[in-house]
Amino acid sequence: MNQYTSGLSPRVTMGKKRKLTVGLVFDDSLDRPDGVQQYVQRVAEWLSAQGHEVHFLVGETIRTDLKNVHSLSHNLRVRFNGNTMSMPLPTSKKVLKKVLADHDFDILHIQMPYSPFMAGRLMKIASKKTAIIGTFHILPYSKLVIFANRLLAWANWRSGKLLDAVTAVSPPAQEFARKLYGYDCTIVPNPVRVSDFTSKAKPKKNDIPRIVFLGRLVERKGARHLLEAVAYIHDHHLHDAPFEVVIGGKGELFEQLQHFVRDAGLKGVVSFPGFIPEVEKAALLSTADIAVFPSVSGESFGISLLEAMVASPGVVLAGNNPGYASVMHGLHDRLVNPLDTPAFAHMLSDWLADGVMRTTAAAEQQRYVQQYDIAIVGAQIESVYQKALSTKHRK
C-alpha cells in the first residue's frame, strides 16, 4: 500500500533493505490446507525468496516438509465459524521464551483473531525491539461466533495494545475488526501465486460444458444449493443440451449430497471425485467452463475465486456474501444468491448456453486477478514490516 512506502529511514529503504528474521504466528495447525494456512505458507515462501529468514510459530503441527516449523502447543479440535479447526491449550512460557531467545525476531506476524494461550503470551514476552504485526482474517458465520469474538476481544485487550500495525484481508474483515476489536486496519489482500495456476493448469476443451465446485462439503460452502439449482435446470428444461457437474471436496455432507443426486435423477450428470489435494487443484479448475463457489456466509475473502480465475478457461461465479463480493469487485454480474434456487438455475443455464460469453469472462478475470499476485501483495506486506520497524526504532 502506498502509505507504507513513504517515510522509511535509510536503514529500511527498498534500496538498502534489511534482511529480516520473521516469525509467522498461527495458533492453529499447519497440517490442513485451509485458507489461513495457505496464506501463511505463501507469504513465507515469498519472504524467503527475498532473502528473509522465516519461521513458523504454530500450534500442534506434525508435517515435516516445511523448514523452521516450531510446534509450540498441544491443540484441541473444535468447530468454529462453520469450519473444523484447532485451538491451543495453554502454552508453556518456558517453551515460548526459548524460541524467542534462539531467534532474534525482527517481526512477529500474528494471524488474527489469536488465542491468549499461545500468540497472546508470545506477544507479551517478545523483545521490545520486535515489531508485532497482525493480519485479521475472519468474518463471522453466526451470532455465536460474534459472541465468541467479543469474549476474545476482552481476553486479548492487553496484548492487543502491543500491535504495531494491523492489516485485514478485505473490507468486510476490516469492518468486523474495527467494530468488535477496535483495530484500525489497513487492507492488504490475500495473495495468490498466479504462476502456480498458469504453469500447472493447461485448459482443455471439454466435449460438453463442465460446472466445477471445489471446496469443503459443509453447509455454508453451498454445494447443496448448487445441486438444487442443477436439479431445477433439469426439471424445468432450462438447458436440455448435455452438461456435467463435478463436486470436488470432502466433508460432513458428502454422503447426503450423493443421496440427493441419486434421488434427483442426476447420477449421470454429477460426479464426486472426493478430496482434491492442493497440487491437483489447478488441474481440476482448468477443466471448468463454469467454476462455482456458492458460499452463503462466513467468508472474509475469496482466495479460491482468485485461483479459479487464473486456472479456469471459463467464468467464475460466487455466492453474494460480503467477503466474496469484495473480491468480485467489478464482476458483480457473476454474484448469485445461492438460496434463490430459480435465479441460481437461470444464471447457470445462461452461462451454459453461451461459450463466447464464458471465454470473454475468462479473459476479463485473467486481467483482474493480476493485482492479487504474491509479487505485488508480498511487497505490500514487506512494506508494512519495514514501516513498523522504522517507527519502532524511532521511539
VEXLUM-313514 format. One record per residue (C-alpha): residue number from 1; residue in three letters; x, y, z. Coordinates in Angstrom, 2 decimals, decimal comma. Layout:
BEGIN
[NUM Ala [X Y Z]]
...
//
This chain:
BEGIN
[1 Met [0,00 0,00 0,00]]
[2 Asn [1,37 3,42 -0,89]]
[3 Gln [1,02 4,83 2,63]]
[4 Tyr [3,51 2,25 3,85]]
[5 Thr [6,26 3,08 1,38]]
[6 Ser [6,80 6,67 2,46]]
[7 Gly [8,87 7,95 5,35]]
[8 Leu [11,18 4,94 5,66]]
[9 Ser [14,56 5,52 7,28]]
[10 Pro [17,67 4,88 5,14]]
[11 Arg [18,21 1,69 7,12]]
[12 Val [14,97 0,20 5,78]]
[13 Thr [14,51 1,81 2,38]]
[14 Met [13,80 -0,51 -0,51]]
[15 Gly [17,26 0,28 -1,88]]
[16 Lys [19,09 -0,78 1,31]]
[17 Lys [16,61 -3,28 2,57]]
[18 Arg [17,39 -5,16 5,79]]
[19 Lys [17,18 -8,91 5,76]]
[20 Leu [14,66 -9,68 8,45]]
[21 Thr [14,00 -12,58 10,77]]
[22 Val [10,25 -13,11 10,69]]
[23 Gly [8,08 -15,29 12,89]]
[24 Leu [4,71 -16,11 11,31]]
[25 Val [2,48 -16,83 14,30]]
[26 Phe [-0,61 -19,02 13,92]]
[27 Asp [-2,40 -20,68 16,83]]
[28 Asp [-3,89 -23,42 14,65]]
[29 Ser [-2,09 -26,31 12,94]]
[30 Leu [-0,41 -26,20 9,53]]
[31 Asp [-1,49 -29,78 8,87]]
[32 Arg [-4,67 -28,78 6,98]]
[33 Pro [-4,82 -26,83 3,68]]
[34 Asp [-7,35 -24,19 4,78]]
[35 Gly [-7,26 -20,51 3,87]]
[36 Val [-5,12 -19,05 6,65]]
[37 Gln [-2,66 -21,95 6,39]]
[38 Gln [-2,31 -21,20 2,67]]
[39 Tyr [-1,80 -17,50 3,41]]
[40 Val [0,95 -18,22 5,95]]
[41 Gln [2,81 -20,59 3,64]]
[42 Arg [2,50 -18,36 0,60]]
[43 Val [3,82 -15,33 2,49]]
[44 Ala [6,65 -17,43 3,95]]
[45 Glu [7,76 -18,64 0,53]]
[46 Trp [7,79 -15,12 -0,90]]
[47 Leu [9,67 -13,64 2,07]]
[48 Ser [12,24 -16,45 1,90]]
[49 Ala [12,72 -15,77 -1,81]]
[50 Gln [13,55 -12,14 -0,91]]
[51 Gly [16,32 -13,35 1,41]]
[52 His [14,50 -13,05 4,73]]
[53 Glu [14,70 -15,77 7,39]]
[54 Val [11,22 -17,10 8,13]]
[55 His [9,98 -19,28 10,98]]
[56 Phe [6,53 -20,79 11,56]]
[57 Leu [5,48 -20,34 15,22]]
[58 Val [2,38 -22,50 15,24]]
[59 Gly [0,08 -24,75 17,20]]
[60 Glu [0,37 -28,53 17,17]]
[61 Thr [1,78 -29,46 13,75]]
[62 Ile [3,34 -32,74 12,62]]
[63 Arg [4,19 -32,05 8,97]]
[64 Thr [7,89 -32,21 8,12]]
[65 Asp [8,01 -30,78 4,59]]
[66 Leu [8,40 -27,17 5,77]]
[67 Lys [11,56 -25,59 7,17]]
[68 Asn [11,70 -23,84 10,53]]
[69 Val [8,41 -25,13 11,95]]
[70 His [8,13 -24,62 15,72]]
[71 Ser [5,12 -26,51 17,11]]
[72 Leu [4,54 -24,64 20,35]]
[73 Ser [1,40 -26,15 21,85]]
[74 His [-0,94 -29,06 22,18]]
[75 Asn [-4,16 -28,27 20,36]]
[76 Leu [-7,81 -29,18 20,79]]
[77 Arg [-10,02 -29,75 17,75]]
[78 Val [-13,15 -27,57 17,73]]
[79 Arg [-15,93 -26,43 15,41]]
[80 Phe [-15,75 -22,67 14,80]]
[81 Asn [-17,30 -20,36 12,20]]
[82 Gly [-18,57 -23,29 10,14]]
[83 Asn [-15,13 -24,93 10,00]]
[84 Thr [-13,20 -27,56 11,89]]
[85 Met [-10,09 -26,02 13,40]]
[86 Ser [-7,87 -26,41 16,44]]
[87 Met [-7,11 -24,11 19,32]]
[88 Pro [-4,04 -24,22 21,56]]
[89 Leu [-4,12 -25,33 25,14]]
[90 Pro [-2,18 -23,00 27,48]]
[91 Thr [1,39 -22,88 26,19]]
[92 Ser [4,45 -23,08 28,45]]
[93 Lys [6,15 -19,70 28,80]]
[94 Lys [9,43 -21,60 29,03]]
[95 Val [8,84 -23,00 25,53]]
[96 Leu [7,92 -19,57 24,17]]
[97 Lys [10,91 -17,85 25,82]]
[98 Lys [13,26 -20,44 24,33]]
[99 Val [12,08 -19,93 20,75]]
[100 Leu [12,37 -16,15 21,19]]
[101 Ala [15,86 -16,50 22,69]]
[102 Asp [17,02 -18,83 19,92]]
[103 His [15,91 -16,45 17,15]]
[104 Asp [16,27 -12,70 17,30]]
[105 Phe [12,98 -11,87 15,59]]
[106 Asp [12,62 -8,53 13,87]]
[107 Ile [8,97 -9,26 13,14]]
[108 Leu [6,24 -11,34 14,73]]
[109 His [3,36 -11,55 12,27]]
[110 Ile [0,23 -12,69 14,13]]
[111 Gln [-2,72 -14,30 12,34]]
[112 Met [-5,88 -12,91 13,88]]
[113 Pro [-8,06 -13,39 15,81]]
[114 Tyr [-5,47 -15,03 18,05]]
[115 Ser [-5,58 -17,09 21,22]]
[116 Pro [-4,48 -15,60 24,56]]
[117 Phe [-2,99 -19,02 25,36]]
[118 Met [-0,28 -19,00 22,66]]
[119 Ala [0,03 -15,97 20,38]]
[120 Gly [-1,10 -13,61 23,15]]
[121 Arg [1,53 -14,97 25,56]]
[122 Leu [4,20 -14,81 22,86]]
[123 Met [3,42 -11,16 22,17]]
[124 Lys [3,70 -10,24 25,86]]
[125 Ile [7,20 -11,68 26,30]]
[126 Ala [8,63 -10,63 22,92]]
[127 Ser [11,58 -8,24 22,79]]
[128 Lys [10,74 -4,54 22,83]]
[129 Lys [12,75 -4,29 19,60]]
[130 Thr [10,48 -6,76 17,79]]
[131 Ala [7,72 -5,22 15,67]]
[132 Ile [4,42 -7,04 16,08]]
[133 Ile [2,12 -7,08 13,05]]
[134 Gly [-1,39 -8,54 12,96]]
[135 Thr [-3,46 -9,72 10,00]]
[136 Phe [-7,19 -10,11 10,56]]
[137 His [-8,71 -12,95 8,54]]
[138 Ile [-12,24 -13,84 9,58]]
[139 Leu [-15,84 -12,79 9,10]]
[140 Pro [-18,43 -14,33 11,45]]
[141 Tyr [-20,80 -17,06 10,29]]
[142 Ser [-23,28 -16,82 13,19]]
[143 Lys [-24,29 -14,84 16,28]]
[144 Leu [-22,47 -17,42 18,39]]
[145 Val [-19,22 -16,65 16,54]]
[146 Ile [-19,77 -12,91 17,11]]
[147 Phe [-20,28 -13,57 20,82]]
[148 Ala [-17,13 -15,72 20,96]]
[149 Asn [-15,15 -12,91 19,34]]
[150 Arg [-16,46 -10,41 21,88]]
[151 Leu [-15,08 -12,66 24,62]]
[152 Leu [-11,80 -12,99 22,73]]
[153 Ala [-11,54 -9,22 22,33]]
[154 Trp [-11,97 -8,86 26,10]]
[155 Ala [-9,36 -11,58 26,80]]
[156 Asn [-6,82 -10,00 24,42]]
[157 Trp [-7,24 -6,32 25,14]]
[158 Arg [-3,86 -6,02 26,92]]
[159 Ser [-1,84 -7,92 24,33]]
[160 Gly [-3,72 -6,12 21,54]]
[161 Lys [-2,09 -2,87 22,64]]
[162 Leu [1,29 -4,36 21,69]]
[163 Leu [0,43 -4,50 17,97]]
[164 Asp [2,48 -2,05 15,91]]
[165 Ala [0,32 -2,42 12,80]]
[166 Val [-2,80 -4,37 11,84]]
[167 Thr [-3,92 -5,33 8,35]]
[168 Ala [-7,12 -7,02 7,19]]
[169 Val [-7,55 -9,16 4,11]]
[170 Ser [-10,73 -7,45 2,90]]
[171 Pro [-13,08 -4,54 3,64]]
[172 Pro [-15,60 -6,82 5,45]]
[173 Ala [-12,82 -8,25 7,65]]
[174 Gln [-11,57 -4,69 8,23]]
[175 Glu [-15,02 -3,56 9,37]]
[176 Phe [-15,51 -6,56 11,68]]
[177 Ala [-12,09 -5,98 13,26]]
[178 Arg [-12,94 -2,32 13,83]]
[179 Lys [-16,39 -2,94 15,32]]
[180 Leu [-15,53 -5,80 17,67]]
[181 Tyr [-11,85 -5,26 18,43]]
[182 Gly [-11,30 -1,56 17,81]]
[183 Tyr [-8,45 -2,18 15,36]]
[184 Asp [-7,63 0,42 12,72]]
[185 Cys [-6,70 -1,93 9,88]]
[186 Thr [-5,15 -1,29 6,50]]
[187 Ile [-6,33 -3,63 3,76]]
[188 Val [-3,68 -5,93 2,31]]
[189 Pro [-5,44 -8,75 0,45]]
[190 Asn [-4,79 -12,46 0,42]]
[191 Pro [-2,30 -13,28 -2,33]]
[192 Val [-2,37 -15,96 -5,00]]
[193 Arg [0,67 -17,32 -6,84]]
[194 Val [-0,53 -16,71 -10,37]]
[195 Ser [2,38 -18,68 -11,84]]
[196 Asp [1,32 -21,82 -9,97]]
[197 Phe [-2,03 -21,89 -11,66]]
[198 Thr [-0,86 -20,82 -15,10]]
[199 Ser [2,01 -23,33 -15,20]]
[200 Lys [0,12 -26,29 -13,72]]
[201 Ala [-3,22 -25,66 -15,37]]
[202 Lys [-3,48 -26,35 -19,08]]
[203 Pro [-7,06 -25,60 -20,14]]
[204 Lys [-8,57 -28,15 -22,48]]
[205 Lys [-11,76 -28,21 -24,46]]
[206 Asn [-14,47 -30,35 -22,92]]
[207 Asp [-16,85 -32,37 -25,05]]
[208 Ile [-19,72 -30,86 -23,08]]
[209 Pro [-19,74 -27,85 -20,70]]
[210 Arg [-18,46 -28,64 -17,22]]
[211 Ile [-19,50 -26,99 -13,96]]
[212 Val [-16,93 -27,39 -11,17]]
[213 Phe [-17,39 -26,89 -7,44]]
[214 Leu [-14,23 -27,10 -5,30]]
[215 Gly [-14,34 -26,77 -1,53]]
[216 Arg [-15,34 -28,37 1,73]]
[217 Leu [-18,68 -30,13 1,71]]
[218 Val [-20,13 -28,24 4,65]]
[219 Glu [-23,36 -26,29 4,85]]
[220 Arg [-22,02 -22,76 4,43]]
[221 Lys [-19,96 -23,57 1,31]]
[222 Gly [-23,20 -24,14 -0,62]]
[223 Ala [-22,62 -27,33 -2,64]]
[224 Arg [-26,16 -28,43 -1,78]]
[225 His [-27,55 -25,17 -3,20]]
[226 Leu [-25,61 -25,73 -6,42]]
[227 Leu [-27,08 -29,21 -6,79]]
[228 Glu [-30,57 -27,87 -6,11]]
[229 Ala [-30,07 -25,34 -8,93]]
[230 Val [-28,83 -28,10 -11,26]]
[231 Ala [-31,90 -30,18 -10,39]]
[232 Tyr [-34,07 -27,14 -11,16]]
[233 Ile [-32,42 -26,79 -14,59]]
[234 His [-33,08 -30,47 -15,23]]
[235 Asp [-36,70 -30,44 -14,01]]
[236 His [-37,65 -27,21 -15,79]]
[237 His [-35,73 -27,92 -19,02]]
[238 Leu [-33,79 -24,66 -18,80]]
[239 His [-30,84 -26,23 -20,65]]
[240 Asp [-31,59 -29,50 -22,41]]
[241 Ala [-28,16 -29,89 -24,03]]
[242 Pro [-25,78 -32,21 -22,12]]
[243 Phe [-23,52 -30,80 -19,40]]
[244 Glu [-21,69 -32,24 -16,39]]
[245 Val [-21,08 -31,20 -12,80]]
[246 Val [-18,01 -32,09 -10,72]]
[247 Ile [-18,22 -31,70 -6,94]]
[248 Gly [-14,61 -31,68 -5,72]]
[249 Gly [-14,05 -31,98 -1,98]]
[250 Lys [-14,94 -33,92 1,14]]
[251 Gly [-16,84 -33,04 4,29]]
[252 Glu [-19,74 -33,93 6,52]]
[253 Leu [-22,29 -33,57 3,70]]
[254 Phe [-20,53 -35,96 1,29]]
[255 Glu [-22,96 -38,87 1,58]]
[256 Gln [-26,01 -36,61 1,89]]
[257 Leu [-25,14 -34,88 -1,37]]
[258 Gln [-24,66 -38,21 -3,12]]
[259 His [-28,12 -39,29 -1,95]]
[260 Phe [-29,57 -36,01 -3,25]]
[261 Val [-28,02 -36,60 -6,68]]
[262 Arg [-29,43 -40,12 -6,83]]
[263 Asp [-32,91 -39,05 -5,72]]
[264 Ala [-32,96 -36,10 -8,16]]
[265 Gly [-32,08 -38,31 -11,12]]
[266 Leu [-28,73 -36,59 -11,66]]
[267 Lys [-26,47 -39,61 -11,29]]
[268 Gly [-25,29 -39,40 -14,90]]
[269 Val [-24,70 -35,66 -14,61]]
[270 Val [-22,88 -35,20 -11,29]]
[271 Ser [-19,63 -36,84 -10,16]]
[272 Phe [-17,80 -36,76 -6,82]]
[273 Pro [-14,04 -37,23 -7,16]]
[274 Gly [-13,57 -36,66 -3,41]]
[275 Phe [-10,80 -34,69 -1,73]]
[276 Ile [-8,64 -32,73 -4,17]]
[277 Pro [-5,02 -32,31 -2,97]]
[278 Glu [-3,53 -28,85 -3,20]]
[279 Val [-1,23 -29,90 -6,06]]
[280 Glu [-4,23 -31,07 -8,13]]
[281 Lys [-6,47 -28,02 -7,69]]
[282 Ala [-5,16 -26,19 -10,74]]
[283 Ala [-5,68 -29,24 -12,96]]
[284 Leu [-9,32 -29,59 -11,90]]
[285 Leu [-10,05 -25,87 -12,22]]
[286 Ser [-8,51 -25,86 -15,70]]
[287 Thr [-11,38 -28,11 -16,84]]
[288 Ala [-14,07 -25,73 -15,56]]
[289 Asp [-16,23 -23,96 -18,13]]
[290 Ile [-18,11 -22,63 -15,10]]
[291 Ala [-16,39 -22,64 -11,69]]
[292 Val [-18,95 -22,10 -8,93]]
[293 Phe [-18,35 -21,14 -5,29]]
[294 Pro [-21,86 -20,67 -3,82]]
[295 Ser [-20,89 -19,96 -0,21]]
[296 Val [-23,69 -18,34 1,76]]
[297 Ser [-21,71 -16,74 4,61]]
[298 Gly [-18,62 -16,67 6,80]]
[299 Glu [-16,15 -15,68 4,07]]
[300 Ser [-13,73 -12,85 4,83]]
[301 Phe [-12,10 -13,09 1,40]]
[302 Gly [-12,17 -15,48 -1,57]]
[303 Ile [-8,78 -16,92 -2,41]]
[304 Ser [-10,50 -19,86 -4,12]]
[305 Leu [-12,17 -17,41 -6,51]]
[306 Leu [-8,82 -15,91 -7,49]]
[307 Glu [-7,26 -19,33 -8,05]]
[308 Ala [-10,18 -20,28 -10,29]]
[309 Met [-9,89 -17,01 -12,23]]
[310 Val [-6,29 -17,87 -13,06]]
[311 Ala [-6,81 -21,53 -13,92]]
[312 Ser [-10,26 -21,74 -15,48]]
[313 Pro [-10,87 -21,18 -19,20]]
[314 Gly [-14,43 -20,12 -18,34]]
[315 Val [-16,42 -17,98 -15,94]]
[316 Val [-16,18 -17,90 -12,13]]
[317 Leu [-19,46 -17,48 -10,22]]
[318 Ala [-19,64 -16,77 -6,49]]
[319 Gly [-22,13 -16,54 -3,67]]
[320 Asn [-23,10 -12,96 -2,91]]
[321 Asn [-21,68 -12,79 0,62]]
[322 Pro [-19,60 -9,77 1,79]]
[323 Gly [-16,19 -11,46 1,56]]
[324 Tyr [-16,72 -12,85 -1,92]]
[325 Ala [-18,36 -9,64 -3,12]]
[326 Ser [-15,27 -7,67 -2,06]]
[327 Val [-13,11 -9,93 -4,25]]
[328 Met [-15,53 -9,78 -7,21]]
[329 His [-15,16 -6,00 -7,46]]
[330 Gly [-16,31 -5,00 -10,94]]
[331 Leu [-17,51 -8,56 -11,62]]
[332 His [-20,79 -8,29 -9,74]]
[333 Asp [-22,76 -9,78 -12,62]]
[334 Arg [-21,16 -13,10 -11,53]]
[335 Leu [-22,51 -12,98 -7,99]]
[336 Val [-25,55 -15,09 -7,13]]
[337 Asn [-27,81 -15,66 -4,14]]
[338 Pro [-27,40 -19,43 -3,64]]
[339 Leu [-30,62 -19,57 -1,61]]
[340 Asp [-32,70 -18,35 -4,57]]
[341 Thr [-32,78 -21,63 -6,49]]
[342 Pro [-34,71 -20,40 -9,59]]
[343 Ala [-32,43 -17,36 -10,03]]
[344 Phe [-29,34 -19,52 -9,48]]
[345 Ala [-30,57 -22,05 -12,03]]
[346 His [-31,31 -19,39 -14,64]]
[347 Met [-27,86 -17,84 -14,20]]
[348 Leu [-26,19 -21,23 -14,66]]
[349 Ser [-28,27 -22,03 -17,73]]
[350 Asp [-27,42 -18,66 -19,32]]
[351 Trp [-23,69 -19,30 -18,88]]
[352 Leu [-24,04 -22,92 -20,04]]
[353 Ala [-25,66 -21,74 -23,26]]
[354 Asp [-23,08 -19,14 -24,26]]
[355 Gly [-19,49 -20,31 -24,79]]
[356 Val [-18,41 -16,95 -26,24]]
[357 Met [-19,64 -15,16 -23,13]]
[358 Arg [-17,67 -17,60 -20,96]]
[359 Thr [-14,48 -17,02 -22,95]]
[360 Thr [-14,88 -13,24 -22,72]]
[361 Ala [-15,44 -13,51 -18,97]]
[362 Ala [-12,30 -15,65 -18,58]]
[363 Ala [-10,17 -13,03 -20,33]]
[364 Glu [-11,54 -10,29 -18,05]]
[365 Gln [-10,82 -12,41 -14,98]]
[366 Gln [-7,26 -13,14 -16,06]]
[367 Arg [-6,53 -9,42 -16,25]]
[368 Tyr [-8,33 -8,65 -13,00]]
[369 Val [-6,56 -11,27 -10,87]]
[370 Gln [-3,03 -9,95 -11,56]]
[371 Gln [-3,39 -7,34 -8,78]]
[372 Tyr [-3,54 -10,19 -6,23]]
[373 Asp [-0,35 -11,90 -7,34]]
[374 Ile [2,08 -12,66 -4,49]]
[375 Ala [4,75 -10,48 -6,13]]
[376 Ile [2,50 -7,45 -5,61]]
[377 Val [0,86 -8,38 -2,30]]
[378 Gly [4,13 -9,70 -0,86]]
[379 Ala [5,75 -6,32 -1,45]]
[380 Gln [2,84 -4,66 0,36]]
[381 Ile [3,30 -6,97 3,36]]
[382 Glu [7,05 -6,32 3,39]]
[383 Ser [6,40 -2,58 3,34]]
[384 Val [4,16 -2,94 6,40]]
[385 Tyr [7,03 -4,71 8,16]]
[386 Gln [9,60 -2,08 7,20]]
[387 Lys [7,35 0,82 8,19]]
[388 Ala [6,59 -0,76 11,58]]
[389 Leu [10,29 -1,35 12,24]]
[390 Ser [11,17 2,18 11,23]]
[391 Thr [8,58 3,57 13,63]]
[392 Lys [9,68 1,18 16,37]]
[393 His [13,32 2,25 16,10]]
[394 Arg [12,43 5,95 16,32]]
[395 Lys [10,69 5,50 19,68]]
//
